[in-house]
Amino acid sequence: MGCAREELCRELPPFSVLSEKGWERCKKELRYEVYPPGSYIFRWGEPSRGFLFFVVAGLVELVVPTAEGKEQVVSLRSPAEFFGETVFFTDGTYPASSRAAEETTCCLLSRGLCESLMREEPAFALSLSALLADRIRQLWAEVIRERYASRVEERPLRRRLYEIMSTPVHTCTPECTLSTVADKLTRYGISSVVVVDPAGRPLGLVTEKELVKAMTTPKFSPDSVTVREVMRQDLLVLSPGTLTREALLGMVQRQAKHVVVAEKDRVCGVVTLSDLLRSQNLDAVSAVAQIERASTPKALQEVMPQIERVLVGLVQGRATAAEIGPLVAELYDRLTARLLSFAEAELQREGWGKPPASYCWLTMGSGGRREQLYPTDQDNALIYADPPSGEEERFQSYFLALGRKVTEYLAELGFSFCPGEVMASNPLWCRSLKEWRENLWDWLRHPTGDWVRKMTIFFDFRPVYGRFELAAALREAVFKGLEAQPGVLVLLAQDALNKRLPLGPFRQVVTERAGPHKHELDLKRGVLIHFVDCVRLFALREKIEETSTFARLEALAERGVFSAEDAEEFRRAYDAVLTLRLRLYLERRAQGKAFSNYVNPRHLSPRDQSALRQALISAARLHFLTGKAFRVG
């Protein structure tokens, strides 16, 4: 153990730049201490001990006392990080306590040894100075970040409808005349009246729009036309405890401008679109309206900045990826559906005619999982109904032409072409249902390295537009095929577990050692992919139709495949890193920089560093469970 910790310490800056002579001296004079979980290394108010502490293994919490006499964790120190620097060169007292969050090994550098090395080893002095300067930069960045965050309303998407709904609710019966309703709207300055039955249960809604529409009908008489004849019956009814983010998603999906709030079937409030947008500072619903109004594919380009503003608003409101994903997926789905309608019309103008058969457009990969939080490479496919004998070529020609147009439209909106051509413009990904079944069976019987990668994209497919029954039939074929060829799941498990997890022997985050991404970590391939691949495996084995990683985890917990504690741990870890990746994307967009999945963990806040490390620890736990379940060592 002594040799191992010395080797780890030797790799840490500033020791990594020492000459052999300098390191030999360190080996004699450096101290190593092991602290049990919960033990204090030093306490707030104690005089300086004259050491700089380097974490070799474990995790250290820096805590300060609160006004209530409790302790609050303000920062964390992971392996390769140091602490105790604030009073290292002075005889002051510690401004915070340091506590081992788990069994922790520290290397202790004394003030005397440090000053001697700084005089004798210029590289050591420069390295230590750079570390201290970087720590100061991080502290200032954290102060600025916290000040900015404090100006943002705390998690507005987690407010409940009862916090923003209007009361009392103005109601009427179906037998009321329109003149009575008009009088209510005018007298109370409201935009709607809820239609209820004698028990107070909501039946419909009348707004100014219904009144105006009724006035345009022949022989209109406000005293004779009843509410029953004009009321809207497709109500969006939600409970008072519904989260505003869920209400927002419902309004986007239904294009509704009112939510009727009901408790045990009795109306207790109304939330308008204005109420919701005012509480959220979002513009998601108007983005949907703009999508529906667009008359050309080019007009949809104006929607993309609006969707990005929605993203910014959500992130500033501290929404997480799990909360943002379904809303963004709904917007991207509507964009795709609109593009398909444009493409159909254009093909008809070009002489292709209408679609020769029913079809279904599929989105795959992160889009299929509802986790595509910003425009990335396309992953899509198309299924069409089986053609009659002799019509195969005509059907395929039409749907390939349709696929080409839509993928080109998507590229113009910022969804770049897939480098591997996993797109509906490729004959491999544009097939009849019969061909899909045959090729799926061929993949499962003869899986090759390239197809293993493509299957991981394909298995997350989700229908977006067209006849969803075709997608359901394909999903059923997938489950039957995997049941007949169980070895495929073992092969996929081997592929998943062969991906390197960037976690060291002492549970420290491991970054690239050389190359253009030295000291950096790939959030997608290094962290997120481990959760996606392993959770997908269990979902396929259990024949779970959900494609979202979050929904799959929930379903797996319900079936007892994962314990509730494990499922929640995996969900939190995945959500934290996915949210971090989105924040970094928006930050770099705002700075005019190209986005990269690579990040230097040392440039993150202590909170994000801790979340990243914990996510990797959780991924290691998920790897263990996957290997055990599929018997892959």
N, C-alpha and C positions, 0 to 999 in steps of 0.2 A: 504493500500500500504506500510506504514511504517513497519508493522510487516512482510510482505512478503519479503521486501528487507533485513530486518535484518536476517530472516531465511536463505535466500540465502547466505548472507555474512557469516553467522555462519558456513556454509558448506564448505567455501573456505579455502584452506590452505593459511596462517598459522593459521587462526582463529579457524579452526576445531580441533586443538590440545590443545586449551586453557582450563584451568580449569573453572568451573562455576564462580568462583570469578573473574578470569581474564576476562571472557566474560561479566560479569555484568559491569565491569569497561568500557569495550569497548562500550557497549550499551549506556553509558552516554557520552563518549568522541569522538566516531567516528562520522564523518560528512558524509552526503549523499547529493550529488548534481545531478541535472538533467540538461543535456545540450541539447539544441535544435539541429536539424540537421544543419551542417555547422558551428556551433559555435566552437570557440577555447577554449581549456581547459588551455593551456599555449602556448606561442609562442617562436620560436627560438630566442636565445639571451637574453631572460628574466632571471632575477635571480631566483634561486631556491625558491619555495614557501614553502618548508619544509614538503611536503606531498608525500606519496606513494599512487598512485591511483589504486584502484581495480575496474575492470569493473563488475558491477552487471547485467546489461542488456544493449543491444545495441552493437555498434561497433565503435572503435576509430581508426583513421588513424594517423600514425606518418609521418610527411612530412618534407622535407628539401628544401631550396631554390636552384634553379639551376643557372647556369651561365647566362641564358637568363632572369633571374628574375621571372621565374615561380616556381611552387611548384610541387614536385614529391613525390608520396607516396612510402615510403621505407619499411613500415611494418604496420601490423594491430594488434589490440588487441581486442579479443573477450571476452564474459563473462567468468569469472573465471581467467582471466589474469590480470596482473598489468603493470604499466608503470610509468615513472618518476624516476626510480631507479638510473639513472646515476648521479644525483646531489642531491639525497635524503639526504645523510649524509654529504654533503659539502655545501658551499655557492657559488658554481659555477653557470654558466648559462646553460640553456637548449640547447643541441646540435641539437634539432629538435623541431618542433611544434607538438602539438596534437590537432586533430580536430574530432568532432563527425560526423561520416558518416551517422548516423541516430539518432533519439532520444536516448540518452544514460544516464544511471544512474551509478554513480561511488561512491564507498565508499572511503573516504579520511582518511588515517592513518597518524597522525602527527608524526614528528621526536621524540618529547618528549615522547609521549605515546609508540612509538615503542621501544625506548631505555629502558624505564621503564619495559615494558613487557619482553624484552630480558634478563634483570637482574633477574626478578622475576619468569619467566616461561621458564626453560631450553628447554622444548619441542617446545615452540614457537620460541626460538632462533635457534634451529636446523632446524626447518621447513623452516623458512625464509632464513637461510643460504643456504639450499638445493635449494630453489627456485631461489635465486640469482646466485648460481653456475650453475644451469641448464640453466638460461638465457644466461650466458656467453658461455656455451657449444653450445647453439643454434646459437649464434652470430658467433662463429668461424666456425661452420658447414656451415652456410649460406655463409660466406666469401669464404670457400674452394669450395663450390658448384658453386658459381658464377664465381670463377676463372676458374674452370674446364669447365663450360659451355661456357665461353668466348673463349676457345680454339677450340670449335666445330663450324664448319661452320653453320651459321644461317639458319635454316630451309631449307636444300637443296631440300627437296621434294616439296617445294613451288616455286621452280624456274620454269621458262617457257621455252618451247622448243626454242624460238627465242634467248634465252641467250646462248644456247650450240650448236645450229645447225651449220653445215658446209655450207658455201657459198663461191663462187657461185656454183650452181649445174651443174654438167656435164650431159648433156642429149643427146639422139639420137632418131631417128624415128624408127618405127617398120621395115622399109625397109633397115635399115643399116646392113652391113655385120658384122660378128663376128670379122673379122680382124680390122675393124674400132673401135669397142668397145675395143678390146684388146690393140690397140694403145693408146686409151684414158686412160685406166687403168694404163698402164706402164708409159706414159708420165707425168701424173699428180699425180701418186702415190696414187690413190684412190681405194676403195674397191668395188664401185658400180657405175653404170650408170643408170639414170632414163630414161625410155622410155616414150615419150610424143607424143601427137597428134599435128597437126598444130597449135592448139590454146594454146598449152602449158599445157594441162591437162594430169595428170599422167595416164599411161596405164599399166606399168609394171616395172620390175627391172631386170637388168642383173648384176651378180656378178661373181667373179672368179669361184665359184662353178658351175654356169651354163656353163661357158666356158669349164671347165674340163669335165663336163658330156657330152657336145656336141662332144668333141674330141674323146670320147670312142665309138661313134656311127660309123657304117660302112660307108665308102666312105665320111668321113668328109672332108670338104673343107672350110677353114675360109673365103674365098672370095665368096663363093656361098650360104652358110647358113646365113639366115637373123635372126635378133634379134627376130622377131615375132615368130619364130619356137622354141625358147628356153627360152624366158623371163618368169619370175615369174609374175603371174597376181593377186595373192592374196596379194595385197599391204596393208600395215597398213598406212593409210593416216590420218594425224592429222593437226590441225591448229596451227599456231605459238604460240598462247596464251595458248595452252594445258599445264597443269601442268606436270612436269616430273614424278610425282607419277602415274598419269593416263597413261602416255606413258609406264612406267615400267610395270604396270598391263597389258596393251595391249600386250606388247612383251612377257610377261609370258604366257598369254592365247593363243597367236598365235605362240609362239616359233619363233618369228621373230628376226632378227638381224639388221634390218634397219627400220627406220620410215621415210616416205616421208612427209615433211612438206609443206603444200599447203595453200595459201590464195586465196579464191574465185576461187578454182579449178586450180590455177596456181602454179606450183612448185616453192618454194622459199628457200628450204633448205633440208638437209638430216641429220638425227641423227642416228649414229650407236650404237650398243650395247656397244662398248668400250666408246663412248662419255658419254652415260648414266651412266654406272658403274663408270666411272672416276669422274663424277659429284656427284654421290651419295655415293660412297664407299660402294656399296652393291653387293651382289652376288646372288640375287634372281633368275635370269635367269639361271645361272649355276646350281642352286639347282634343277630347273625343268629338265635340261638336265641330271643331275645325277639320278633323279627319273626315267626318261624314259630309261636310260641305265641299270638300276639295273636288274639283272638276277634272283635274289632270294629275298624273303622277308627280309632275314637277311641283305642283301646289303643295304636296305633302312634305316637301323639303322644308317648308316654313314651320312645320309642326315639330321638327326635331329639336330646335333650340328651346321650344316651349316645354317639351318633355324633359330636357336637361334642367330647365328652371324648376320643374316639379321635383326632380331628383335633389337639386341643391336645397330646396325648401324642406324636403323630408330629412335630409342629412343634418341640416342646421337645427331641425326640430328633434334631433337625436333619435330618429327612427332607425331601426336595425334592418339588415338585409332581409331577415325573415318577414318583416312587416312591409318592406318596400317591394319585394319580388313579385307578389301577386298583382299589385297595381301596375307596375311597369310591364309585366307580361300581358295584362289586359290591353294596355295601350299598343304594344308591339303587335299583338294579335289583330287588333282592329286595323292597324296600318297594313298588315299583310293581307287581310281580307279585302280591304279597299283596293289594294294593288291587283289582286286576283280579278276583281270585277272590272278594273280598267283593262287588264290584259285580255280578258274574255271579249270585251267590246272591241278592242283593237284587232284581235284575230278575226272577229266577224267582219270588220271593215275590210280586212285584207283578203277576204274570200274563204276563210277556213270554216265559216259557219259557227254554229253553237257547239259547246262541248258534246262530243258524240256519245258520252256516257257519264254517269255520275262519278265523282272523284272526291278525294280528300287530300288536302294539303297537310303535311306533317312538319312540325318543327322538332329538332332533335338537340342533343347536347344540352348546354346550359339553358337554351330557350325551352327545350322540352321539360326541363326541371323547374321552370319559372324562376331561374336564378341568373338570367341574362340581364344584369342591372344597367348595362350601357351597351351601345352597338359594338359587336365583335364580329368575328368571321361567321359566315352563314353555315348552318347545318340544317338542311331541309330535304324533304323527299315528297313523292306524290304516289298515291295509289288510285287506280281507276278500276271501274267494274270490268269484268271479263268480257272481251269483245266476241261477237259471233264469229264463226269460222270464216276465214277469208278477209276479215276486217282488221286483223292484228296490226298490220303495218300502218293503216290509216289512223287507227286509234293512237298508236305510239307516236306517230309524227305530230299529231295535234298536241298531245300532252307534253311532248318534249318542247314544242314551240311555246306552249304556255309556260313551262318551267323556265325556259331561257328568258322570256320577257320579265317574269316576276323576279328572278335572281338579278337581272340587270337593274330593274327598278330598285330593289333592295340595296344594291351596291351604290346607287346614286344617293341613297338616303344615309349612307355611312356604314352599312353592313357589308363588309368586304367579302369578296369571293373566297370560298374555302380553298386553301392551298391543296388539299387532298381531293378536291372536286366532289365532296359529299354534298351534292346539291341536286335539286329536281331537274336541272338542265342536263344531267348526266344519265344516260340510259340505265346505268346500274342502280340509280336511285329514283327512277320513274318507270313503274311497272304496273301491270294488271295485278289484281289480287292473286290470281292463280300463279303468276310468275313470282310474286313475292313469296308465296308459300313454298314454291319449289326451290327458290334460291336460298330461302331461310333454312330449309332442310339440308341443302348442300353445305351451307356455312357450318351448321351444327355437326354434320357428319365429318367434314374435312376442315376443321379450323386451322388457319395458318396464322403466322405472326401478324401480318398486315390486317387480316380480317378480325383478329382478336381486338385490335385497336378500334376498328370501325364498328364492331359489335357493341363496344362500350358506348359509342355515340348513338348508335341505332336503338339500343334498348331503352333509351330515355325518350323515345318518340311520343309526341302528343298531338292530337288533331286540332287544327286551328280553323279550318274552313272547309265547307263541303259536306259530304255525307259521312258523319262520324261512325256509322255502322261498319264502314270499311276498315277503319282503324281498330275498332273493337274486334273484328274478325282476325286481323293481323296479330293483335295482342294475344288472342286465344291460341293462335298458331305458335306464337313464341313460347307460351307456357307448356303447350303439349310437346313441342320439340325439345325443350329443356328437360321435361320429364322423361322423354324417351332417350335422351343423350345426357345423363347426369354428369358425365365426365367433362362437359363443357364448363360447368360451374367451377369444377376443380381447376381447370386450365385458367379460367378467369381469376380465380383466387391466387394462383401462382403468379400470374401477371401483376395482380394488385400488390402482393406482398414482396415482389421483386423490386418494386420501386423504392428507392432509398429514402428513408425517413431521416431528415437532418437533425437528429438528436444524438448528442454524445453520450458516453458511458456514465457521466455524472449528470445526465438530464439537462445538459446545456445546449443551446441552439448552435448548430454547426452551419457555417456559411462557406461560400466558395473560397478556396485557398489561392486561386490564381485566375488569370484571364480577365476579360472585360468586366466581369461581375464579382471581382475579388471582394470579400467581406460582405457579400450580399446573399439574399435568399430569395428563391422564386416562390411567391405566395401560392401560385396556382399549382405548379407541378411538385412543389416541395411540401405543401400543407393541404390545400383544399382537395386535391385529387384523391388523397388517402381516404377521406370521409366519403366522397362521392362513390368511389369504386367499391369499397367494402359494404356500404349500406345498400348499394344497388344489388350486390350479390345476395344478401339476405332477402331483399324484397323479391327478387326473381325466384328464389327457392320457395318462398312462401306464397307465390302467385299474387302479390300485391299490385294492384293496378296503378296506384299513385306513382307519379314520376318525380315529384319534388323530394329532395333529400329530407327536408323537415317533415313532410307528410309521411314519408316512408318510415322515419324514426318513430313517429307517433304510432303508426300502425304496427310496427314491430314490437313496441312496448306493450300495446294492447293485447298482442298475441303471446306475450311472455317470452319472446325470442331474446329481447334485452330486458334487463331490470329497468324499472322506472328511473332509478338513479343513473344508470349507465346511459340510457337514452337521453336524459336531460343534460348530462355532462357532454355528450357528443353534440347535441343540438346547440348548446351554449358556445362550445368551442368553435364549431363550424360557423355559426352566426357571427361570432366576434371577428374571425379572420375575413369572412366575406364582406362584412361591414367595413373593416379596415381597408380592404382592397378598393371598395367603392369610394371611400373618403380620399384615398391617395389618387385615384383616377380623377376625381373632381378638382383636387388641389392642383394637379399637374395640368389639367385643362385650363384652369384659371391662370396659371403661369405661362401658358402657351407652349408647354413642353409635351413631347410625345409620351404616351403612357407606356410603362413597362411593368411587368409583374414582379420585377426584382426590387427588393428593398434592403437597405442596410439597417438591421435591427437596432444598431446603436443610435440611429437618427430618429428613432421612434420615442414617444413619451414613455416614461416608466410603466404607465398603465398598459399601453399597447405592447410593450416588451413582455410584460408579465402574461398578457392574454395570449400572445404568440407562443410563448414557451409552454403555457398550460395546454394550448391547442395541440402542440406536438406530443405532449405527455398523454393527452386523451387519444390522439391518433395511434400512439403505441399500444394503448389498451385495446383499441378497436382492432388493430393488427393481431394482437394475441387472440382475441375472441374469434376473429375470422379464420386464423390458422387452425384453431381448435375445432371450429364448426365444420370446416371443409378438409380437415386432416392434411393440412399443408404446413410443413415445418420450415 
